[in-house]
Amino acid sequence: MLRLVQLLLIAALLVLHYRLWVGEGGLARISALRHEIARRDAGLARRKQRNAALRADVADLRHGREAVEERARSELGMIRDGETFIQVIGAETE
């Protein structure tokens, strides 16, 4: 009888160890979830930084004439009255 109790306790201990290391909610799963959280936190930090830069650009465009002029010149190729537009084309290679 004592032998049977010992075997049952050992079996229970093995089952509990299996659940601790490998089972759902075990240490391996917790470690994987921690890595996933760290990866997502890094992505979130990048997105927050990008959003802050975009907010600053929007504020500049709303309140500053210089920012609008800079965008018009660089992205649309616009020039002021009295300015001369000069376009330099590189030599073609054959």
N, CA and C of each residue as an Amber inpcrd file, in Angstrom:
protein
   282
   0.8210000  -1.1910000   0.0000000   0.0000000   0.0000000   0.0000000
   0.8700000   1.2630000   0.0000000   1.8910000   1.2610000   0.8140000
   2.8150000   2.3990000   0.8810000   3.4930000   2.6010000  -0.4590000
   3.8060000   1.5210000  -1.1170000   4.4580000   1.5860000  -2.4440000
   3.5340000   2.2400000  -3.4630000   2.2680000   1.9300000  -3.3890000
   1.2810000   2.5070000  -4.3070000   1.1450000   4.0160000  -4.0720000
   1.1420000   4.4300000  -2.8400000   1.0540000   5.8620000  -2.5080000
   2.2890000   6.5890000  -3.0230000   3.4440000   5.9790000  -2.8580000
   4.6770000   6.5910000  -3.3510000   4.6370000   6.7340000  -4.8710000
   4.1730000   5.7120000  -5.5830000   4.0750000   5.7700000  -7.0370000
   3.0740000   6.8400000  -7.4820000   1.9630000   6.9480000  -6.7770000
   0.9800000   7.9730000  -7.1060000   1.5470000   9.3790000  -6.8790000
   2.2820000   9.5630000  -5.8090000   2.8960000  10.8750000  -5.5420000
   3.9460000  11.2200000  -6.5960000   4.7200000  10.2470000  -6.9980000
   5.7340000  10.4730000  -8.0420000   5.0500000  10.8100000  -9.3680000
   3.9800000  10.0730000  -9.6770000   3.2370000  10.3470000 -10.9130000
   2.6380000  11.7530000 -10.8720000   2.0810000  12.1470000  -9.7500000
   1.5060000  13.4890000  -9.6140000   2.5930000  14.5520000  -9.7550000
   3.7400000  14.2800000  -9.1850000   4.8600000  15.2130000  -9.2930000
   5.3140000  15.3580000 -10.7410000   5.3810000  14.2660000 -11.4770000
   5.7680000  14.3130000 -12.8850000   4.7520000  15.0880000 -13.7220000
   3.4780000  14.8660000 -13.4630000   2.4300000  15.5890000 -14.1920000
   2.5230000  17.0780000 -13.9020000   2.7260000  17.4350000 -12.6630000
   2.8340000  18.8550000 -12.3010000   4.0680000  19.4920000 -12.9270000
   5.1710000  18.7730000 -12.9520000   6.3780000  19.3030000 -13.5910000
   6.1680000  19.4720000 -15.0900000   5.4910000  18.5360000 -15.7140000
   5.2060000  18.6570000 -17.1380000   4.3830000  19.9140000 -17.4010000
   3.3490000  20.1240000 -16.6050000   2.5060000  21.3140000 -16.7780000
   3.2870000  22.5810000 -16.5070000   4.2140000  22.5450000 -15.5540000
   5.0120000  23.7290000 -15.2370000   5.9210000  24.1000000 -16.3940000
   6.5800000  23.1570000 -17.0040000   7.5790000  23.4410000 -18.0250000
   6.9990000  23.5230000 -19.4360000   6.0430000  22.6660000 -19.7620000
   5.5970000  22.5400000 -21.1400000   4.1240000  22.8990000 -21.3290000
   3.3070000  22.6750000 -20.3630000   1.8640000  22.8300000 -20.5200000
   1.4250000  24.2720000 -20.7480000   0.1130000  24.4200000 -20.9920000
  -0.4600000  25.7380000 -21.2080000  -0.2590000  26.5970000 -19.9570000
   0.2770000  27.7820000 -20.1320000   0.5690000  28.6410000 -18.9970000
   1.8780000  28.2910000 -18.3150000   2.6470000  27.4020000 -18.9240000
   3.9240000  27.0040000 -18.3470000   5.0010000  28.0410000 -18.6040000
   6.1740000  27.7590000 -18.1310000   7.2830000  28.7050000 -18.2280000
   7.6850000  28.9970000 -19.6700000   7.6130000  28.0050000 -20.5420000
   7.9590000  28.2300000 -21.9460000   6.9820000  29.2080000 -22.5800000
   5.7050000  29.0540000 -22.3090000   4.6810000  29.9510000 -22.8550000
   4.8420000  31.3620000 -22.2960000   5.1270000  31.4640000 -21.0230000
   5.3270000  32.7720000 -20.4030000   6.5250000  33.4840000 -21.0260000
   7.5830000  32.7480000 -21.2600000   8.7620000  33.3340000 -21.8970000
   8.4460000  33.8150000 -23.3050000   7.7140000  33.0160000 -24.0600000
   7.3360000  33.4130000 -25.4240000   6.4580000  34.6540000 -25.4030000
   5.5440000  34.7370000 -24.4680000   4.6800000  35.9130000 -24.3630000
   5.4630000  37.1570000 -23.9710000   6.4410000  36.9950000 -23.1100000
   7.2870000  38.1480000 -22.7330000   8.0620000  38.6760000 -23.9330000
   8.5830000  37.7730000 -24.7600000   9.2940000  38.2020000 -25.9690000
   8.3420000  38.9170000 -26.9290000   7.1360000  38.4110000 -27.0570000
   6.1370000  39.0320000 -27.9290000   5.7720000  40.4320000 -27.4220000
   5.6260000  40.5750000 -26.1240000   5.3320000  41.8880000 -25.5370000
   6.4710000  42.8550000 -25.7960000   7.7070000  42.4000000 -25.6200000
   8.8610000  43.2730000 -25.8750000   8.9170000  43.7020000 -27.3320000
   8.6310000  42.7810000 -28.2550000   8.6290000  43.1080000 -29.6840000
   7.5450000  44.1320000 -30.0020000   6.3780000  43.9480000 -29.4430000
   5.2790000  44.8790000 -29.6980000   5.5340000  46.2370000 -29.0520000
   6.1420000  46.2430000 -27.8730000   6.4770000  47.5110000 -27.2260000
   7.4600000  48.3090000 -28.0720000   8.4330000  47.6280000 -28.6720000
   9.3990000  48.3060000 -29.5340000   8.6890000  48.9030000 -30.7570000
   7.7910000  48.1440000 -31.3450000   7.0220000  48.6530000 -32.4870000
   6.1560000  49.8330000 -32.0890000   5.5540000  49.7650000 -30.9180000
   4.7270000  50.8530000 -30.4260000   5.5520000  52.1140000 -30.2050000
   6.7490000  51.9610000 -29.6730000   7.6260000  53.1200000 -29.4480000
   7.9870000  53.7750000 -30.7780000   8.2780000  52.9550000 -31.8090000
   8.5770000  53.5160000 -33.1380000   7.3790000  54.2710000 -33.6980000
   6.2040000  53.6950000 -33.5390000   4.9950000  54.3540000 -34.0500000
   4.7050000  55.6500000 -33.2990000   4.9130000  55.6530000 -31.9970000
   4.7030000  56.8830000 -31.2190000   5.6670000  57.9780000 -31.6680000
   6.9130000  57.5990000 -31.9250000   7.9040000  58.5660000 -32.3860000
   7.5030000  59.1160000 -33.7580000   7.0590000  58.2520000 -34.6510000
   6.6220000  58.6890000 -35.9800000   5.4000000  59.5910000 -35.8860000
   4.4480000  59.2410000 -35.0150000   3.2610000  60.0720000 -34.8330000
   3.6170000  61.4540000 -34.3060000   4.5730000  61.5110000 -33.3890000
   4.9960000  62.8130000 -32.8580000   5.6050000  63.6690000 -33.9680000
   6.4060000  63.0510000 -34.8340000   7.0020000  63.7980000 -35.9400000
   5.9250000  64.2720000 -36.9050000   4.9350000  63.4400000 -37.1750000
   3.8360000  63.8350000 -38.0660000   2.9980000  64.9550000 -37.4480000
   2.7720000  64.8830000 -36.1350000   2.0350000  65.9660000 -35.4640000
   2.7880000  67.2900000 -35.5710000   4.1070000  67.2250000 -35.4290000
   4.9180000  68.4370000 -35.5540000   4.8340000  68.9920000 -36.9720000
   4.8650000  68.1040000 -37.9740000   4.7290000  68.5540000 -39.3630000
   3.3690000  69.2060000 -39.5940000   2.3190000  68.6140000 -39.0690000
   0.9770000  69.1710000 -39.2340000   0.8940000  70.5430000 -38.5670000
   1.4530000  70.6650000 -37.3710000   1.4310000  71.9590000 -36.6710000
   2.1990000  73.0130000 -37.4680000   3.3480000  72.6400000 -38.0340000
   4.1140000  73.5760000 -38.8530000   3.3230000  74.0060000 -40.0740000
   2.6660000  73.0530000 -40.7150000   1.8970000  73.3800000 -41.9200000
   0.6830000  74.2540000 -41.5980000   0.0930000  74.0700000 -40.4380000
  -1.0730000  74.8690000 -40.0610000  -0.6950000  76.2930000 -39.6600000
   0.4460000  76.4480000 -39.0120000   0.7700000  77.7370000 -38.4140000
   1.9110000  78.4770000 -39.0900000   2.6620000  77.8150000 -39.9310000
   3.8230000  78.4890000 -40.4920000   3.8020000  78.5300000 -42.0060000
   3.9940000  79.7130000 -42.5420000   4.0360000  79.8780000 -43.9930000
   5.3170000  79.2600000 -44.5640000   6.3760000  79.2700000 -43.8010000
   7.6560000  78.7440000 -44.2830000   7.5730000  77.2470000 -44.5840000
   6.8810000  76.5220000 -43.7500000   6.7660000  75.0770000 -43.9630000
   5.9630000  74.7750000 -45.2270000   4.8990000  75.5420000 -45.4560000
   4.0890000  75.3380000 -46.6560000   4.9200000  75.6710000 -47.8900000
   5.6590000  76.7740000 -47.8150000   6.5070000  77.1790000 -48.9460000
   7.5920000  76.1390000 -49.2240000   8.1860000  75.6230000 -48.1810000
   9.2280000  74.6030000 -48.3530000   8.6710000  73.3590000 -49.0390000
   7.4950000  72.9130000 -48.6110000   6.8730000  71.7490000 -49.2430000
   6.5280000  72.0330000 -50.7060000   5.9950000  73.2170000 -50.9750000
   5.6230000  73.5680000 -52.3500000   6.8540000  73.5860000 -53.2490000
   7.9620000  74.0900000 -52.7430000   9.1930000  74.1490000 -53.5350000
   9.7780000  72.7600000 -53.7650000   9.8810000  71.9710000 -52.7070000
  10.5690000  70.6860000 -52.8410000   9.7040000  69.6120000 -53.4980000
   8.4110000  69.5710000 -53.1750000   7.5650000  68.4900000 -53.6760000
   6.8390000  68.8480000 -54.9660000   6.5340000  70.1210000 -55.1480000
   5.7470000  70.5120000 -56.3170000   6.5490000  71.3100000 -57.3420000
   7.7810000  71.6850000 -57.0030000   8.6350000  72.4170000 -57.9380000
   8.1850000  73.8470000 -58.1750000   7.4830000  74.4280000 -57.2310000
   6.9710000  75.7920000 -57.3990000   8.0770000  76.8160000 -57.1330000
   7.9400000  77.9800000 -57.7670000   8.8890000  79.0800000 -57.5700000
   8.1040000  80.3550000 -57.3050000   8.7940000  81.3580000 -56.7460000
   8.1700000  82.6540000 -56.4720000   8.1790000  83.5150000 -57.7320000
   7.3500000  84.5390000 -57.7200000   7.3770000  85.5220000 -58.8020000
   8.7450000  86.1850000 -58.8240000   9.2990000  86.3310000 -60.0120000
  10.5940000  86.9760000 -60.1620000  11.7680000  86.0180000 -60.0840000
  11.5400000  84.7760000 -59.6650000  12.6150000  83.7950000 -59.6170000
  12.7070000  83.0900000 -60.9670000  13.8950000  82.5800000 -61.2520000
  14.1090000  81.8450000 -62.4910000  14.3760000  80.3900000 -62.1450000
  13.6450000  79.5280000 -62.7990000  13.8120000  78.0850000 -62.5690000
  14.8670000  77.5530000 -63.5180000  15.8530000  76.8980000 -62.9740000
  16.9120000  76.2730000 -63.7630000  16.9480000  74.8010000 -63.4150000
  16.8670000  73.9670000 -64.4480000  16.9080000  72.5190000 -64.2360000
  18.1820000  71.9900000 -64.8810000  18.9870000  71.2780000 -64.0980000
  20.2270000  70.7210000 -64.5980000  19.9860000  69.2360000 -64.8660000
  20.2520000  68.8370000 -66.1100000  20.0800000  67.4380000 -66.5070000
  21.4530000  66.8360000 -66.7100000  21.7000000  65.7100000 -66.0840000
  22.9850000  65.0470000 -66.1990000  23.1520000  64.4320000 -67.5820000
  24.3940000  64.1920000 -67.9760000  24.6910000  63.5920000 -69.2810000
  24.2140000  62.1500000 -69.2810000  23.6110000  61.7330000 -70.4180000
  23.1440000  60.3620000 -70.5210000  24.3140000  59.4540000 -70.8630000
  24.3270000  58.2820000 -70.2860000  25.3720000  57.3100000 -70.5790000
  24.7750000  56.2290000 -71.4490000  25.5220000  55.8750000 -72.4990000
  25.0070000  54.8650000 -73.4250000  25.7610000  53.5710000 -73.2750000
